[in-house]
């Protein structure tokens, strides 16, 4: 049973585990020595542990990279340039690492997003849609910048005619920005990043993870963003990449050779997806696997498929499953995500994913 002051200290630490005793004292209107006694009592009651007063039950996963607003405009007739065109429109939240973070949050994991945004309505909406599942408290808002946006104009059949991407703010996620989080990141259980980050930031995070023995996963964004990936990937636990991104890196090689090329960079393990065709997995211990996904019959939107796969795979790893089972969790999540219009399916939970996995396993997934 906690005293009122113990409960208040615990609540403040939940908001920010890195608050100093003096900061806690000021917020509570009591002396620093009293705060020290309260913290000691909370440790004795097994409510806190270790450095930075990390909550005992918390498992901190940091997702680092991009987030954005996706706007899609669907033409109701043939496009006419130089004049106004009638459309129907949709608005959704996106960004590879943000999507992965929401998936993991819905799966019951403790996730914090590190990213940048403007002081604008676009970020307010992203936060509103995300904060129930992801800790957004460390997102950096930059007054003079705009939150990343992606706008696509689609024809009547849904094929893209034109897309506009304003992602300039991602350049602000540089070494100065990421280094301020170093004390937090060194205490992380897992680091997950996408390649919206600049090359220097990706390199810094790989080195930090390697020095602190923290598992780190990288999820690329697109072929052009592969230039943000350093040559040496030793220290990277997982690379979740697709075939097109791999070809942009190594050229048009057969799938099995692309996996070998990735392993030669030093990454511990890699899975390369190929849409509806079989995925290839490789590990530094010599393990190699080819896995065929089940194909959904009612495909509504494939936008979130890759991020759903990555999140399902990482969830499997975070919950102690082997690589093959983790890949199947990813495939199960992706299978159901493409059958809904949302980028992250609304019914996702740990129990739902387990049920989905078992059902697809019975149908021959595993």
C-alpha positions in Angstrom: 0.0 0.0 0.0 1.4 3.4 -1.0 1.1 6.6 0.9 -0.3 9.6 -0.9 3.2 11.1 -1.3 4.6 7.8 -2.5 1.8 7.6 -5.1 2.5 11.2 -6.2 6.2 10.6 -6.6 5.5 7.4 -8.6 3.2 9.3 -10.9 5.7 12.0 -11.5 8.4 9.4 -12.3 6.0 7.6 -14.6 5.8 10.9 -16.6 9.6 11.2 -16.8 11.9 8.6 -15.2 14.9 11.0 -15.6 13.6 13.7 -13.2 16.1 14.6 -10.5 15.2 14.5 -6.8 15.4 18.3 -6.8 12.9 18.6 -9.7 10.6 16.2 -7.9 10.9 18.2 -4.7 10.0 21.5 -6.5 7.0 19.8 -8.2 5.7 18.4 -4.9 6.5 21.4 -2.7 8.6 19.3 -0.3 12.3 19.0 0.5 14.8 17.0 -1.5 15.6 14.9 1.5 12.0 13.9 1.8 11.9 12.9 -1.9 15.0 10.8 -1.3 13.2 9.0 1.6 10.1 8.4 -0.5 12.2 7.0 -3.4 14.0 4.7 -1.0 10.6 3.5 0.3 9.3 2.9 -3.2 12.4 0.8 -4.0 11.9 -1.3 -0.8 8.3 -1.8 -2.0 9.7 -3.0 -5.4 7.9 -0.2 -7.3 11.2 1.1 -8.7 14.5 -0.4 -9.7 18.0 0.7 -11.0 19.2 3.9 -12.4 16.9 6.8 -13.3 14.2 5.2 -11.1 13.0 3.1 -14.0 9.6 1.6 -13.2 9.9 -2.1 -12.3 7.3 -3.3 -14.7 8.3 -1.0 -17.6 10.0 -2.4 -20.6 11.1 0.6 -22.6 11.2 0.3 -26.3 12.4 3.4 -28.2 11.1 3.9 -31.8 13.2 6.6 -33.5 12.5 8.1 -36.9 9.7 9.6 -39.0 6.0 10.3 -38.6 3.8 12.2 -41.0 0.3 13.0 -42.2 -0.9 11.1 -45.2 -3.4 12.9 -47.5 -4.9 11.0 -50.4 -7.1 12.7 -53.0 -9.0 10.5 -55.4 -10.2 12.0 -58.6 -13.8 11.5 -59.6 -13.0 11.9 -63.3 -10.0 12.3 -65.6 -7.4 14.8 -64.3 -7.4 18.2 -65.8 -4.4 20.4 -65.4 -4.6 24.1 -64.8 -7.9 24.0 -63.1 -9.8 22.7 -60.1 -10.5 19.0 -60.0 -13.3 17.4 -57.9 -12.0 14.7 -55.6 -12.8 12.6 -52.5 -10.1 12.8 -49.8 -8.9 10.8 -46.8 -6.5 11.7 -44.0 -4.4 9.3 -41.9 -1.3 9.2 -39.8 1.8 7.5 -41.1 5.6 7.2 -40.9 7.3 3.8 -40.8 8.5 3.9 -37.2 5.4 5.6 -36.0 3.3 2.9 -37.5 5.5 0.2 -36.0 5.3 2.0 -32.6 1.5 2.0 -32.7 1.3 -1.7 -33.6 3.6 -2.5 -30.7 1.6 -0.3 -28.4 -1.6 -2.0 -29.3 0.2 -5.3 -28.6 0.8 -4.2 -25.0 4.4 -3.1 -25.3 5.8 0.0 -23.6 6.9 2.2 -26.5 8.3 5.7 -26.7 8.5 7.6 -29.9 11.5 9.9 -30.6 10.8 12.1 -33.6 10.4 15.7 -34.7 7.3 17.8 -35.6 6.2 21.3 -36.2 4.1 23.4 -33.9 1.0 22.8 -36.1 -2.3 21.2 -36.4 -0.9 18.2 -38.3 1.2 17.2 -35.3 -1.7 17.8 -32.9 -3.7 15.3 -35.0 -0.9 12.7 -35.1 -0.6 13.0 -31.3 -4.3 12.6 -30.9 -4.4 9.5 -33.0 -1.2 7.9 -31.4 -0.8 8.8 -27.8 -3.2 6.2 -26.4 -0.7 3.5 -27.5 2.7 5.3 -27.7 4.5 7.7 -25.3 4.8 10.9 -27.3 6.3 13.0 -24.5 9.8 13.2 -26.1 8.8 14.3 -29.6 10.6 17.5 -30.3 8.5 20.3 -31.8 10.3 22.9 -33.9 8.4 26.2 -34.3 9.9 27.2 -37.6 9.3 23.8 -39.3 6.3 21.9 -40.6 5.3 18.4 -39.6 6.1 15.9 -42.4 3.3 15.4 -44.9 2.7 13.1 -47.8 0.0 14.0 -50.4 -1.0 11.7 -53.2 -3.4 12.3 -56.1 -5.0 9.1 -57.3 -7.1 8.4 -60.4 -10.5 6.7 -60.4 -9.0 3.3 -60.2 -6.7 4.2 -57.3 -3.4 4.5 -59.2 -1.2 7.4 -58.2 -0.9 10.3 -60.6 1.2 12.6 -58.5 2.6 12.6 -55.0 4.1 15.4 -53.0 6.3 14.7 -49.9 7.4 17.5 -47.5 9.8 15.6 -45.3 12.4 18.4 -44.8 12.0 18.4 -41.0 13.6 14.9 -40.9 17.0 16.6 -41.4 16.6 18.1 -37.9 17.1 14.6 -36.4 20.8 15.1 -36.4 23.6 14.3 -34.0 22.8 17.3 -31.8 19.2 16.2 -31.6 19.8 12.5 -30.8 22.6 12.9 -28.4 20.3 14.7 -25.9 18.5 11.3 -25.5 21.7 9.3 -24.8 21.1 8.8 -21.1 17.6 7.4 -21.9 18.7 5.3 -24.8 21.5 3.6 -22.8 18.8 2.2 -20.5 16.6 0.9 -23.4 15.5 -2.7 -23.8 15.2 -2.3 -27.5 15.9 0.3 -30.2 13.9 0.4 -33.4 14.7 3.0 -36.1 13.8 3.8 -39.7 15.8 5.5 -42.4 14.0 8.8 -42.2 17.0 9.5 -39.9 20.1 11.0 -41.4 23.1 8.7 -42.0 25.1 10.2 -39.1 22.2 9.6 -36.7 21.8 6.0 -37.8 25.5 5.4 -37.4 25.5 7.0 -33.9 22.6 4.7 -32.8 24.3 1.6 -34.1 27.4 2.4 -32.2 25.5 3.2 -29.1 23.5 -0.1 -29.3 26.7 -2.0 -29.9 28.6 -0.4 -26.9 25.6 -0.9 -24.6 24.6 -4.4 -25.9 21.1 -3.2 -26.7 19.2 -5.1 -29.5 18.6 -2.7 -32.4 16.3 -3.2 -35.5 16.4 -1.1 -38.6 13.4 -0.8 -41.0 14.2 1.0 -44.2 11.7 3.4 -45.7 12.3 3.2 -49.5 15.0 2.6 -52.1 16.3 6.2 -52.1 16.6 6.3 -48.3 19.0 3.3 -48.4 21.8 5.9 -48.7 21.1 6.6 -45.0 22.4 3.1 -44.0 26.1 2.8 -43.2 28.3 0.2 -44.8 29.1 -1.5 -41.5 26.0 -3.0 -39.8 27.7 -4.9 -37.0 25.7 -4.1 -33.9 22.4 -4.4 -35.8 20.3 -7.3 -34.5 17.6 -7.2 -37.2 17.3 -5.7 -40.6 13.7 -5.9 -42.0 14.1 -5.0 -45.7 12.2 -5.6 -48.9 13.6 -6.9 -52.2 13.5 -3.5 -54.0 15.4 -1.8 -51.2 18.0 -4.6 -51.3 18.4 -4.3 -55.1 18.9 -0.6 -54.7 21.8 -1.4 -52.4 23.5 -4.4 -54.2 22.1 -4.5 -57.7 19.7 -7.0 -59.3 20.9 -10.3 -57.6 18.9 -13.4 -56.9 17.1 -13.3 -53.6 19.4 -15.7 -51.8 22.4 -13.8 -52.9 20.9 -10.5 -51.6 20.5 -12.1 -48.2 24.2 -13.1 -48.2 25.2 -9.6 -49.3 23.3 -8.2 -46.3 25.0 -10.7 -43.9 28.4 -9.7 -45.2 27.7 -6.1 -43.8 27.8 -7.6 -40.3 24.1 -7.5 -39.5 23.2 -10.3 -37.1 20.0 -11.4 -39.0 18.0 -10.2 -41.9 14.6 -10.9 -43.4 13.9 -9.8 -46.9 10.2 -9.6 -48.0 9.1 -9.8 -51.6 5.4 -8.9 -51.5 3.2 -12.0 -52.2 6.3 -14.1 -53.0 8.3 -16.0 -50.4 10.5 -14.1 -47.9 14.1 -15.0 -47.2 15.8 -15.1 -43.8 19.4 -15.4 -42.9 21.5 -15.4 -39.6 25.2 -15.1 -39.0 25.1 -18.6 -37.4 24.4 -20.1 -40.8 20.6 -20.4 -40.6 18.7 -19.8 -43.8 15.0 -20.0 -44.4 12.5 -19.3 -47.2 9.0 -18.6 -46.0 5.9 -18.4 -48.2 3.2 -16.0 -46.9 -0.5 -16.9 -47.1 -2.3 -14.5 -49.6 -5.3 -12.5 -48.4 -8.3 -12.8 -50.8 -9.9 -9.5 -49.8 -7.1 -6.9 -50.1 -8.4 -3.4 -49.2 -5.2 -1.4 -48.7 -1.6 -2.6 -48.7 -0.2 0.7 -47.2 0.5 -0.6 -43.7 1.4 -4.2 -44.7 5.2 -3.8 -44.4 5.0 -2.0 -41.1 2.6 -4.5 -39.7 5.0 -7.3 -40.7 7.9 -5.6 -39.0 5.9 -4.9 -35.8 4.6 -8.5 -35.6 8.1 -9.9 -36.1 9.6 -7.6 -33.4 6.7 -8.5 -31.1 7.7 -12.1 -31.4 11.3 -11.3 -30.6 10.3 -9.1 -27.6 8.1 -11.9 -26.2 10.8 -14.6 -26.4 10.0 -16.4 -29.6 12.5 -17.7 -32.1 13.1 -16.1 -35.5 10.9 -18.4 -37.5 7.9 -18.0 -35.2 8.5 -14.2 -35.0 8.4 -14.0 -38.8 5.1 -15.9 -38.8 3.7 -13.4 -36.3 4.7 -10.7 -38.7 3.0 -12.4 -41.6 -0.2 -13.0 -39.6 -0.3 -9.3 -38.7 0.3 -8.2 -42.3 -2.3 -10.7 -43.6 -5.0 -9.1 -41.6 -3.8 -5.5 -41.9 -4.2 -5.5 -45.7 -7.8 -6.5 -45.3 -8.8 -3.2 -43.6 -8.6 0.4 -44.7 -6.6 1.6 -41.6 -2.8 1.6 -41.7 -2.8 0.0 -38.2 -5.8 -2.3 -37.7 -8.1 -1.2 -34.9 -8.7 -4.7 -33.4 -5.0 -5.4 -32.9 -4.1 -6.8 -29.4 -1.7 -9.4 -28.1 -4.6 -11.9 -27.7 -5.9 -11.1 -31.2 -2.5 -11.6 -32.9 -2.0 -14.9 -31.1 -5.4 -16.0 -32.3 -4.6 -14.9 -35.8 -1.3 -16.7 -35.8 -2.8 -19.9 -34.5 -5.6 -19.8 -37.2 -3.2 -19.2 -40.0 -0.9 -21.9 -38.6 -3.8 -24.3 -38.9 -4.2 -23.2 -42.5 -0.6 -24.0 -43.3 1.3 -20.8 -42.6 3.7 -22.6 -40.3 
